[in-house]
Amino acid sequence: MQEKLKLSDKVVMQLQDMISVQKTYTPGDKLPNEKELAVELGVSRTTVREAIQYLVTQNVLEIRRGKGTFVSETSAVSNEFGFDALKYMHLKLRDLYELRLMLEPQMAYYAALRAADSEIQEILQIGNNIEQGMESKEEDAEGNEIFHNSIAKATHNEFGIKVMELINSALVTAFEDSDIKQKLFDDTIMDHKMIMNYLQLRDAEGVKHAMYLHIKHSMKDYGLIKHEE
C-alpha cells in the first residue's frame, strides 16, 4: 500500500533536498520568507510554516527573532553523516554490488512513492539517453551513475542519497582498478526500460523487483555471482 504524505511533509522533504542535495541553502544561509517560499513551492503559507516548525525541532533550521529563518550551523542534514570516510576505502567490486542489492531495490520502491513528476521525467530522459548510445556496446559509466543517483535522490531520504552516491562513485573507481571492462549488456537496456516503466506507473513493488533483477543480472554478467546464488 502506498504511503499518504501530508503536504507539509512533502515541503519538509523539498526543503531538506534544497539544503543537503541541491545546496541551494548552506549552513548559516537565510531562507526566503514564508510568503516567498509558499509561492516558490506552490503551497500555502500555513503549510510552509508547519514544515519550518518541524525542521526547527530537528535542528535543521533555526528562527532568529527579528531576523528570519536560517539553516542551522550544526544541521545534521547538511553534514556528511560520518560517511565521508567511505570515500577512502578500497572496496571490492563484488562487495559493492552486494551492497547495492541490499539497498537499491528498496530505494527504488520509495522513489516510486515520493518522486515529483519532474523527477520521474528526468530519470526517464537519462535512461533514454543511455539507450540511444548503446550502439557502441561501451557502457556509459557516467550516465549509468547519474541514472541510479537520480533514483536515489527521488526518495528524498538524506542518508540514503548520500550512501548511494558514495556507492555508485566507488563502483566507477572499482571498475578502473579491476581488470573487468564495463560493457552495455542487453540485460541492462531491458532492465532500465522495466525500471522506468514501473517508475512512470508509480508501481513501488514493481520497480523494487525490477531493480533487484537488474542488479542480479549485472552481477552475473560480470561474473560476480554464481548461478545458484
Sine and cosine of phi, psi and omega as CSV:
sin_phi,cos_phi,sin_psi,cos_psi,sin_omega,cos_omega
0.00,0.00,0.70,-0.72,-0.06,-1.00
-0.97,0.23,0.56,-0.83,-0.01,-1.00
-0.96,0.29,0.60,-0.80,0.08,-1.00
-0.97,-0.25,0.92,-0.39,-0.02,-1.00
-0.98,-0.18,0.70,-0.71,0.13,-0.99
-0.91,0.42,0.44,-0.90,0.00,-1.00
-0.88,0.48,-0.61,0.79,0.01,-1.00
-0.92,0.40,-0.53,0.85,0.05,-1.00
-0.91,0.42,-0.63,0.78,0.02,-1.00
-0.91,0.41,-0.62,0.79,0.03,-1.00
-0.92,0.39,-0.62,0.79,0.08,-1.00
-0.83,0.56,-0.73,0.68,-0.02,-1.00
-0.91,0.41,-0.61,0.79,0.03,-1.00
-0.89,0.45,-0.69,0.73,0.00,-1.00
-0.92,0.38,-0.65,0.76,0.06,-1.00
-0.88,0.47,-0.64,0.77,0.01,-1.00
-0.90,0.44,-0.66,0.75,0.02,-1.00
-0.88,0.47,-0.56,0.83,-0.06,-1.00
-0.99,0.13,-0.75,0.66,-0.17,-0.99
-1.00,-0.10,-0.44,0.90,-0.08,-1.00
-0.96,-0.29,-0.84,0.55,-0.04,-1.00
-0.98,0.22,-0.34,0.94,-0.02,-1.00
0.86,0.50,0.50,0.87,0.08,-1.00
-0.89,0.46,-0.63,0.78,0.05,-1.00
-0.80,-0.60,0.74,-0.67,-0.02,-1.00
-0.90,-0.44,0.23,-0.97,-0.03,-1.00
-0.77,0.64,0.78,-0.62,-0.01,-1.00
0.99,-0.12,-0.26,0.96,-0.01,-1.00
-0.96,0.28,0.54,-0.84,0.08,-1.00
-1.00,-0.01,0.72,-0.70,0.05,-1.00
-0.99,0.14,0.41,-0.91,0.14,-0.99
-0.86,0.51,0.31,-0.95,0.01,-1.00
-0.94,0.33,0.17,-0.99,-0.09,-1.00
-0.84,0.55,-0.66,0.75,-0.03,-1.00
-0.89,0.46,-0.70,0.71,-0.02,-1.00
-0.92,0.39,-0.67,0.75,0.03,-1.00
-0.91,0.42,-0.63,0.78,0.01,-1.00
-0.88,0.48,-0.68,0.74,0.03,-1.00
-0.91,0.41,-0.71,0.70,-0.03,-1.00
-0.88,0.47,-0.64,0.77,-0.08,-1.00
-1.00,-0.08,-0.11,0.99,0.06,-1.00
0.95,0.32,0.57,0.82,0.01,-1.00
-0.74,-0.67,0.03,-1.00,0.01,-1.00
-0.99,0.15,0.31,-0.95,0.05,-1.00
-0.90,0.44,-0.54,0.84,0.02,-1.00
-0.89,0.46,-0.67,0.74,0.02,-1.00
-0.90,0.43,-0.68,0.73,0.04,-1.00
-0.87,0.49,-0.68,0.74,-0.03,-1.00
-0.89,0.45,-0.66,0.75,0.03,-1.00
-0.89,0.46,-0.68,0.73,-0.01,-1.00
-0.91,0.42,-0.68,0.73,0.00,-1.00
-0.90,0.44,-0.68,0.73,0.00,-1.00
-0.87,0.49,-0.64,0.77,0.03,-1.00
-0.91,0.42,-0.71,0.71,-0.03,-1.00
-0.92,0.38,-0.44,0.90,0.10,-0.99
-0.92,0.39,-0.65,0.76,0.01,-1.00
-0.92,0.39,-0.40,0.92,0.00,-1.00
-1.00,-0.06,0.12,0.99,0.01,-1.00
0.90,0.44,0.42,0.91,0.07,-1.00
-1.00,0.04,-0.65,0.76,0.03,-1.00
-0.86,-0.51,0.35,-0.94,0.11,-0.99
-0.65,-0.76,0.62,-0.78,0.01,-1.00
-0.98,-0.19,0.84,-0.54,0.03,-1.00
-0.97,-0.24,0.91,-0.42,-0.10,-0.99
-0.81,0.58,0.82,-0.58,0.04,-1.00
0.99,0.14,-0.06,1.00,-0.05,-1.00
-0.87,-0.49,-0.59,0.81,0.00,-1.00
0.77,-0.63,-0.28,-0.96,-0.03,-1.00
-0.96,-0.28,0.74,-0.67,-0.07,-1.00
-0.80,-0.60,0.43,-0.90,0.14,-0.99
-0.96,0.28,0.77,-0.63,-0.05,-1.00
-0.89,0.46,0.63,-0.78,0.03,-1.00
-0.92,0.39,-0.37,0.93,-0.02,-1.00
-0.92,-0.38,0.45,0.89,-0.06,-1.00
-0.86,0.52,0.80,-0.59,0.03,-1.00
-0.93,0.36,-0.42,0.91,-0.02,-1.00
-0.96,0.29,-0.51,0.86,-0.16,-0.99
-0.99,-0.11,0.06,1.00,0.06,-1.00
-0.99,-0.15,-0.17,-0.98,-0.10,-1.00
-1.00,-0.04,0.08,1.00,0.04,-1.00
0.86,0.51,0.26,0.97,-0.04,-1.00
0.99,0.14,0.00,1.00,-0.03,-1.00
-1.00,0.07,-0.11,0.99,-0.07,-1.00
-0.83,0.55,-0.57,0.82,-0.04,-1.00
-0.90,0.43,-0.37,0.93,0.00,-1.00
-0.89,0.46,-0.42,0.91,-0.03,-1.00
-0.89,0.46,-0.38,0.93,-0.09,-1.00
-0.97,-0.23,0.09,1.00,0.01,-1.00
-1.00,0.07,0.59,-0.81,0.09,-1.00
-1.00,-0.07,0.97,-0.23,-0.10,-1.00
-0.97,-0.26,0.62,-0.78,0.02,-1.00
-0.97,0.23,0.51,-0.86,-0.03,-1.00
-0.87,0.50,-0.69,0.72,0.00,-1.00
-0.89,0.46,-0.68,0.74,0.00,-1.00
-0.88,0.48,-0.65,0.76,0.00,-1.00
-0.91,0.43,-0.68,0.74,0.02,-1.00
-0.92,0.40,-0.61,0.79,0.04,-1.00
-0.90,0.44,-0.62,0.78,0.03,-1.00
-0.91,0.41,-0.64,0.77,0.07,-1.00
-0.87,0.49,-0.66,0.75,-0.02,-1.00
-0.89,0.45,-0.56,0.83,0.01,-1.00
-0.95,0.30,-0.56,0.83,-0.18,-0.98
-0.95,-0.31,-0.68,0.73,-0.26,-0.97
-0.94,0.35,-0.57,0.82,0.07,-1.00
-0.85,0.52,-0.65,0.76,0.01,-1.00
-0.94,0.33,-0.54,0.84,0.08,-1.00
-0.89,0.45,-0.67,0.74,0.02,-1.00
-0.89,0.45,-0.60,0.80,0.04,-1.00
-0.84,0.55,-0.77,0.64,-0.04,-1.00
-0.96,0.29,-0.47,0.88,0.07,-1.00
-0.89,0.46,-0.65,0.76,0.01,-1.00
-0.89,0.45,-0.54,0.84,-0.02,-1.00
-0.99,0.16,-0.57,0.82,-0.23,-0.97
-0.94,-0.34,-0.30,0.95,-0.11,-0.99
-0.88,0.48,0.63,-0.78,0.17,-0.99
-0.95,0.31,0.40,-0.92,0.01,-1.00
-0.84,0.54,-0.61,0.79,0.00,-1.00
-0.91,0.42,-0.56,0.83,0.02,-1.00
-0.94,0.34,-0.63,0.78,0.07,-1.00
-0.87,0.49,-0.71,0.70,-0.01,-1.00
-0.90,0.44,-0.60,0.80,0.03,-1.00
-0.90,0.43,-0.68,0.73,0.02,-1.00
-0.89,0.46,-0.68,0.73,0.02,-1.00
-0.88,0.47,-0.66,0.75,0.00,-1.00
-0.90,0.43,-0.68,0.73,0.02,-1.00
-0.89,0.46,-0.70,0.72,0.01,-1.00
-0.89,0.46,-0.65,0.76,0.02,-1.00
-0.92,0.40,-0.60,0.80,0.04,-1.00
-0.90,0.45,-0.64,0.77,0.03,-1.00
-0.90,0.44,-0.69,0.73,-0.02,-1.00
-0.89,0.45,-0.63,0.78,-0.02,-1.00
-0.91,0.42,-0.42,0.91,0.00,-1.00
-0.99,-0.14,0.29,0.96,-0.13,-0.99
-0.98,0.21,-0.19,0.98,-0.07,-1.00
-0.85,0.52,-0.52,0.85,-0.05,-1.00
-0.96,0.28,-0.31,0.95,-0.06,-1.00
0.90,0.43,0.12,0.99,0.11,-0.99
-1.00,-0.10,0.82,-0.58,-0.05,-1.00
-0.91,0.41,0.70,-0.72,0.11,-0.99
-0.99,0.17,1.00,0.04,-0.10,-0.99
-0.86,0.51,-0.68,0.73,-0.01,-1.00
-0.92,0.39,-0.70,0.72,0.01,-1.00
-0.90,0.44,-0.63,0.77,0.01,-1.00
-0.91,0.41,-0.64,0.77,0.04,-1.00
-0.90,0.44,-0.68,0.73,0.02,-1.00
-0.90,0.44,-0.64,0.77,0.00,-1.00
-0.85,0.53,-0.77,0.64,-0.05,-1.00
-0.95,0.31,-0.59,0.81,0.05,-1.00
-0.91,0.41,-0.57,0.83,0.01,-1.00
-0.92,0.40,-0.59,0.81,0.07,-1.00
-0.92,0.40,-0.68,0.74,0.03,-1.00
-0.88,0.48,-0.69,0.73,0.00,-1.00
-0.89,0.46,-0.52,0.85,-0.02,-1.00
-0.94,0.35,-0.18,0.98,0.08,-1.00
-0.98,0.22,-0.40,0.92,-0.06,-1.00
0.86,0.51,0.49,0.87,0.09,-1.00
-0.97,-0.26,0.93,-0.37,-0.17,-0.98
-0.89,0.46,-0.66,0.75,0.02,-1.00
-0.92,0.39,-0.71,0.71,-0.03,-1.00
-0.89,0.46,-0.65,0.76,0.01,-1.00
-0.87,0.50,-0.73,0.68,-0.03,-1.00
-0.89,0.45,-0.70,0.72,-0.01,-1.00
-0.89,0.46,-0.72,0.70,-0.05,-1.00
-0.93,0.38,-0.58,0.81,0.05,-1.00
-0.89,0.46,-0.66,0.76,0.01,-1.00
-0.92,0.38,-0.67,0.74,0.00,-1.00
-0.90,0.44,-0.73,0.68,-0.05,-1.00
-0.93,0.38,-0.57,0.82,0.08,-1.00
-0.92,0.38,-0.66,0.75,0.02,-1.00
-0.91,0.42,-0.52,0.86,0.03,-1.00
-0.88,0.47,-0.68,0.73,0.02,-1.00
-0.86,0.51,-0.71,0.70,0.01,-1.00
-0.91,0.41,-0.65,0.76,-0.02,-1.00
-0.89,0.46,-0.63,0.78,0.05,-1.00
-0.91,0.42,-0.65,0.76,0.00,-1.00
-0.90,0.44,-0.55,0.83,-0.04,-1.00
-1.00,0.10,-0.23,0.97,-0.02,-1.00
-0.98,-0.19,0.08,-1.00,0.05,-1.00
-0.99,-0.13,0.26,0.96,0.02,-1.00
-1.00,-0.08,0.82,-0.57,-0.02,-1.00
-1.00,-0.03,0.75,-0.66,0.04,-1.00
-0.93,0.36,0.72,-0.69,0.00,-1.00
-0.74,-0.67,0.36,-0.93,0.06,-1.00
-0.99,-0.16,1.00,-0.09,-0.02,-1.00
-0.98,0.22,0.40,-0.92,0.05,-1.00
-0.85,0.53,-0.59,0.80,0.03,-1.00
-0.84,0.54,-0.61,0.79,-0.08,-1.00
-0.87,0.50,-0.75,0.66,-0.02,-1.00
-0.90,0.43,-0.70,0.71,0.00,-1.00
-0.90,0.44,-0.65,0.76,0.00,-1.00
-0.91,0.41,-0.68,0.73,0.02,-1.00
-0.87,0.49,-0.66,0.75,0.02,-1.00
-0.88,0.48,-0.67,0.74,-0.01,-1.00
-0.91,0.41,-0.68,0.73,0.03,-1.00
-0.87,0.49,-0.72,0.69,-0.02,-1.00
-0.91,0.42,-0.62,0.78,-0.01,-1.00
-0.89,0.45,-0.74,0.68,0.00,-1.00
-0.92,0.39,-0.59,0.81,0.06,-1.00
-0.89,0.45,-0.69,0.72,-0.01,-1.00
-0.89,0.46,-0.57,0.82,0.03,-1.00
-0.99,0.14,-0.15,0.99,-0.09,-1.00
0.83,0.55,0.64,0.77,0.06,-1.00
-1.00,-0.04,0.99,-0.10,-0.11,-0.99
-0.89,0.45,-0.71,0.71,-0.01,-1.00
-0.92,0.40,-0.63,0.78,-0.01,-1.00
-0.90,0.44,-0.71,0.70,-0.03,-1.00
-0.95,0.32,-0.51,0.86,0.07,-1.00
-0.88,0.47,-0.72,0.69,0.01,-1.00
-0.92,0.39,-0.65,0.76,0.00,-1.00
-0.89,0.45,-0.66,0.76,0.02,-1.00
-0.92,0.39,-0.63,0.78,0.04,-1.00
-0.87,0.49,-0.73,0.68,0.02,-1.00
-0.89,0.45,-0.64,0.77,-0.01,-1.00
-0.86,0.50,-0.72,0.69,-0.02,-1.00
-0.94,0.35,-0.64,0.77,0.06,-1.00
-0.88,0.47,-0.68,0.73,0.04,-1.00
-0.87,0.50,-0.70,0.71,-0.01,-1.00
-0.88,0.47,-0.67,0.74,0.00,-1.00
-0.89,0.45,-0.64,0.77,0.03,-1.00
-0.94,0.33,-0.67,0.75,-0.01,-1.00
-0.87,0.49,-0.58,0.81,-0.01,-1.00
-1.00,-0.05,0.11,0.99,0.05,-1.00
0.94,0.34,0.49,0.87,-0.05,-1.00
-0.99,-0.14,0.00,1.00,-0.05,-1.00
-0.56,-0.83,0.56,-0.83,0.07,-1.00
-0.99,0.14,0.46,-0.89,-0.08,-1.00
-0.89,0.46,-0.47,0.88,-0.04,-1.00
-0.99,0.12,-0.15,0.99,-0.01,-1.00
-0.97,0.22,0.00,0.00,0.00,0.00
